[in-house]
Amino acid sequence: MAEPTYEPRLWHLIATALVALFGAMVLWMILNPRVADDYRHYYIERSWSCFPRIVTHYYPLGEPVSFVDGRPGYKRDSIRWCGFMPKKADGIKSFGDYGILKLKFDIPDEPLLFTFASWANTNSSKPAYDVDIVVNGTTLGKVTYKDAKRVNGSFIIPADIAKAADDGMVEIRWVVPRIAPPGTNSEPVTLQVRLEAMRLVPLSKAPPPGTTPIGEPAPRRESPRWNDRGGAPVPASIIPKLD
């Protein structure tokens, strides 16, 4: 007795070929995903330590930005782009290898004065940690956190660096060091910077040192909290009152 044989019909072969073609397409898409760059950097390549937010980036040039409730300054959450947690009572805190603010405004043809008030999750019993301040891909300098006291940063951003970004915005990045081996979740343990306030102002319009802080009547005695906190010297009117 002859054994039965299977003779596929033409539509069987076509269906099998389509299934194989579909599988090959899916495999190619897995190996070569077509996704946005920020998605690729964060989820696939793991070259970014934070996922960017969709924000307007609007910043009124010259205005102080307050990240602490109850203090004077611009308060819309429009420049916190990547690597900073939402605002709380004590400011915005970085996470991962860096925190980034991204600001959109009419960039003038002159240098900008960039100032900020910040803290870090460290103390005097630990080594001093340096944080790089990077603007549009160029490192302006370092801020050193050696204890839990406030550090006031002050940097000049040259006009060519302010205008260097292709998207016409100013990206300010705090690049923080890793301070311990990865934990059980394999995430790096990094220094955490907390920002309380920041300001960008054209250098020609920067208030002179020693002028009255924002929201305070003149004259005003300097607070010991400012004088004893250390850090780079900052014109008093640049940062909102912190007392």
C-alpha positions in Angstrom: 0.0 0.0 0.0 1.5 3.3 -1.1 2.1 5.8 1.6 0.1 9.0 1.3 2.0 12.0 0.1 1.4 15.7 0.6 1.3 17.9 -2.4 1.0 21.5 -1.3 -1.2 23.8 -3.3 0.0 27.1 -4.6 -1.8 29.2 -2.0 -0.2 27.1 0.7 3.2 28.0 -0.6 2.3 31.6 -0.9 0.9 31.7 2.7 4.1 30.1 4.0 6.3 32.5 2.2 4.3 35.5 3.5 4.6 34.2 7.1 8.4 33.7 6.6 8.7 37.2 5.1 6.7 38.7 8.0 9.0 37.0 10.5 12.1 38.3 8.7 10.7 41.8 8.7 9.9 41.6 12.5 13.5 40.3 13.1 15.0 43.1 11.1 12.9 45.7 13.0 14.1 44.2 16.3 17.7 44.4 15.2 17.3 47.9 13.5 14.5 49.7 15.5 13.3 53.0 14.0 12.7 55.1 17.1 13.3 58.6 18.2 16.9 59.4 19.2 16.0 60.1 22.9 14.2 56.7 23.1 17.2 54.9 21.5 19.7 56.6 23.8 17.8 55.9 27.0 16.1 52.5 26.4 18.3 50.7 23.8 21.9 52.1 23.9 21.6 53.1 27.6 24.0 56.0 26.8 21.6 58.5 28.5 20.8 58.3 32.1 17.5 60.2 31.9 14.5 60.4 29.5 13.8 63.9 28.2 10.5 65.7 29.1 8.3 67.3 26.5 8.3 71.0 27.6 8.3 74.4 26.0 11.8 75.3 27.3 10.6 78.9 27.5 12.7 81.2 29.7 12.3 84.9 30.2 15.9 86.0 29.9 17.1 87.9 32.9 14.5 86.6 35.3 15.5 84.5 38.3 14.0 81.0 38.3 12.9 79.7 41.7 12.7 76.0 42.3 11.5 76.5 45.9 7.9 77.3 46.8 7.3 80.7 48.4 10.3 82.5 47.0 10.3 85.1 44.3 11.1 84.3 40.7 9.8 82.6 37.5 8.1 79.3 38.6 6.7 77.7 35.4 8.1 74.2 35.0 9.3 74.8 31.4 13.1 74.3 31.5 13.5 71.1 33.6 14.3 68.9 30.6 16.2 65.7 31.7 17.7 64.3 34.9 16.0 66.5 37.5 13.1 65.3 39.6 9.9 67.4 39.9 10.1 70.4 42.2 9.6 69.9 46.0 9.9 72.1 49.0 13.7 72.1 48.9 14.2 72.5 45.1 14.8 70.1 42.2 17.1 67.1 42.7 19.3 65.4 40.0 19.3 61.7 39.4 21.5 59.6 37.3 24.8 60.9 35.8 23.6 64.4 35.0 20.8 66.9 35.3 19.9 69.1 32.4 18.0 72.4 32.0 17.2 73.5 28.5 16.2 77.1 27.9 14.7 78.9 24.9 15.0 82.7 24.4 16.4 85.3 22.1 20.1 84.8 22.6 21.9 88.2 22.6 25.2 88.9 20.8 27.1 89.1 24.1 28.2 86.8 27.0 25.7 85.7 29.6 26.2 85.6 33.3 24.9 82.2 34.7 24.4 81.9 38.4 22.7 79.3 40.6 22.2 78.2 44.2 22.7 74.5 45.0 23.4 71.8 47.5 24.5 68.2 47.3 23.8 65.0 49.3 27.2 64.9 51.0 28.9 66.0 54.2 32.3 66.9 55.5 33.2 63.3 56.4 33.2 62.3 52.8 35.6 63.3 50.0 35.0 66.5 48.1 33.2 66.0 44.8 33.5 68.0 41.6 30.6 68.6 39.3 31.2 69.7 35.7 29.1 72.6 34.4 28.6 72.0 30.7 26.8 74.5 28.4 25.9 73.4 24.8 28.6 70.7 25.0 31.4 72.9 26.3 32.6 72.5 29.9 32.7 75.9 31.6 34.3 74.7 34.8 33.7 72.8 38.0 31.7 73.3 41.2 33.1 71.5 44.3 30.8 70.1 46.9 32.8 69.3 50.1 30.0 69.4 52.7 26.2 70.0 53.0 26.5 73.7 52.8 25.0 75.8 50.0 27.3 76.3 47.0 26.6 79.4 44.8 27.8 78.9 41.2 28.8 81.8 38.9 30.0 81.4 35.3 30.4 83.5 32.2 28.9 81.9 29.1 30.6 83.3 26.0 28.3 84.3 23.2 29.6 81.7 20.7 28.9 78.9 23.2 25.4 80.2 24.0 24.7 80.1 20.2 26.4 76.8 19.5 23.4 74.5 19.7 21.7 73.5 16.5 18.3 73.9 18.0 18.9 77.5 19.1 18.5 76.7 22.8 20.9 76.9 25.7 21.5 73.5 27.4 23.0 73.6 30.9 24.2 70.3 32.2 25.4 69.3 35.7 27.6 66.3 35.2 27.8 64.5 38.6 30.3 61.9 39.7 29.5 58.3 40.6 30.2 57.9 44.3 29.6 54.2 44.9 29.3 50.9 43.0 25.9 50.1 41.4 23.2 48.8 43.8 21.1 45.7 43.6 19.1 47.2 40.7 22.3 47.8 38.7 21.7 51.5 38.7 24.8 53.7 39.3 25.0 55.5 42.7 25.8 59.2 41.9 26.1 62.4 43.8 22.7 64.2 43.9 22.7 67.9 43.3 19.7 70.0 44.4 19.0 73.3 42.7 17.2 76.1 44.5 17.4 78.9 42.0 19.2 79.9 38.8 19.4 82.9 36.5 20.8 83.9 33.1 21.3 87.5 32.3 23.2 89.4 29.6 26.6 90.4 31.0 26.0 94.1 30.2 22.8 94.0 32.3 24.1 92.0 35.2 23.4 93.7 38.6 26.6 94.9 40.3 27.8 92.9 43.4 26.3 93.9 46.7 23.0 95.3 45.3 19.7 94.6 47.0 18.4 91.0 46.7 15.2 90.4 44.7 12.1 91.2 46.7 13.9 93.0 49.5 13.8 96.7 50.4 17.1 98.5 50.5 19.2 98.8 52.5 19.3 95.2 53.9 21.9 93.6 56.1 23.4 90.5 54.5 22.2 87.3 56.1 24.8 85.1 57.8 23.2 82.2 55.9 24.6 83.7 52.7 28.0 84.7 54.1 28.7 81.3 55.8 27.6 79.0 53.1 30.8 79.3 51.0 31.0 78.7 47.2 31.8 81.0 44.3 30.9 84.7 44.8 27.6 85.7 43.2 26.1 89.1 42.9 23.4 89.3 45.7 20.6 90.3 43.3 21.1 87.4 41.0 19.5 84.7 43.2 16.1 85.0 44.8 16.1 85.5 48.6 16.8 82.2 50.3 16.0 83.1 53.9 
